[in-house]
Amino acid sequence: MAQGRYNRAFPTSLAAMTLPVLPDSILAALDGAHASWRPLLIEGLHAVMAANPDYLSQLATDEYLPTGGRLFAAFALPLDQVRYVLVGEGPYPRAASATGVCFMDGAVGSLWSDEDGGGLSKAVNKATSLRNFMKMLLVADGQLQADQTSGDAMAAVSARARSGAGSHIQTLRQLQDQLTAHGFLLLNASLVFRSHVAPARDAKAWLPFFATVMAGLAAQAASTPTMVLWGKIAELLRKLPVMDAFPQIVAEHPYNLSFIGNGAMQALFGPMQLLKP
């Protein structure tokens, strides 16, 4: 099976004449992924072209986020280390924020406000989903009450975090590292955002890619990863037959305030203590 997949991903002889040629810029972006993913990613791209022959060629000449060759940045975690696949809707619609990694806003540095009486940093508060995720983690850890996640309560948490006691991580990069250390593949349902294209349209175009790559993950992973699905677009993925191979945890998108009190999310993330160094 593995040999067949390799041949499809790197076609030679007769196969090379039957498979479409992938755009150079799309192929170049594969350098941002760990080498263990490359055969599966190329197979997934061929599946996209089989379903929609013009999509990738048009995308390659269009403007989209993320920029900087980060189209496959979510796949930096080696395949055999994946324990969870966290699926969001799509990249942030801002160039500085879209990193190619689900939910990781590139415009965010510090997690905590540097102002007296402040809580989370202004950049975190601007990224609504990240703000609610942070508050959910603090509630799950017992540092906040579910009905008191702002004002003085949040300021007190922030003061402890910035005290220098080493009780809390300080940056979004550290949070991303914590998640990947726990085996999270941070993937968006749609790998791109285009201001002139409905997100649902791009998400639909990437469905064959997602189905192909996840089938390969299910076949090759040492143990079957758990799917963590956020939001309406991510929830659509549940209709794919390949999803039957995975345990699933579904929640509303974190931009909803109700996410802070979501018991399933607290049960999943609480024991990981992601905010501790």
Secondary structure, 3 states (H helix, E strand, C coil): CHHHHHHHHCCCHHHHHHCCCCCHHHHHHHHHCCHHHHHHHHHHHHHHHHHCCCHHHHHHCCCCECCCCCCCHHHHCCHHHCCEEEEECCCCCCCCCCCCCCCCCCCCCECECCCCCCCECHHHHHCHHHHHHHHHHHHHCCCCECCECCHHHHHHHHHHHCCCCCCCCCEHHHHHHHHHHCCEEEEECCCCECCCCCHHHHHHHCHHHHHHHHHHHHHHCCCCCEEEEEHHHHHHHHHCHHHHHCCEEEECCCCCHHHHHCHHHHHHHHHHCCCCC
